[in-house]
């Protein structure tokens, strides 16, 4: 994925795990933890292979399920915390408040580690008069083949902001490379989600400007089920 030596690659996998802290695990049915509601099935395996292959300058993955807190949503987004908090709050308000505080701290630490790396390297690239989009970030995700009775019509989705030239260019390069390696794959842009929706890459675009390019790779979970 590296275009040239001037670019710095970041790989992340926000929904890598279905694990929960012990105190919160009691609030979630065990069967739910095995579903796409808890994590991105198969995403961590792809992420791990990409880390070994691409050797990014920075990489990280989520350690807990998105049911604890969704690392790919802003903390103020109503979907950042799952409905299981409401159920826990009814039974045990003190534990619910404690878990939410721990989840917020975990979310903050995850985000800050990424932002510190980007900030440090964008600063050095600016001093060296490097070109735009010198930081390339790929977030690895997966999506359920069927949602609300509707079959998703893609094998791989590439999410990006169409208004950003560097991201348009990278999306095309990635699609062409996937099609070269796997001609049978159906690859779609900004599907099954919009690349401009609330998420980690959206936040980083606003914070760091055109020297940062963030794309999300969405893989159909049918390949892992």
Secondary structure, DSSP 8 states (H G I E B T S, - for coil): ---STT-EEEEEETT------HHHHTTS-TTGGGSTTTS-TTHHHHHHHHHHHH--SEEEE-SS-TTT--TTS-TTSTTSS-THHHHHHHH-HHHHHHHHHHHHHHHHHHHHHHHHHHHHHHHHHHHTT--S--EEEEEEEEE-SEETTEE---SEEEE--TT-HHHHHHHHHHHHHHHHH-TT--EEET-SS-TTSSSHHHHHHHHHGGGEEEEEEEEEGGGT-
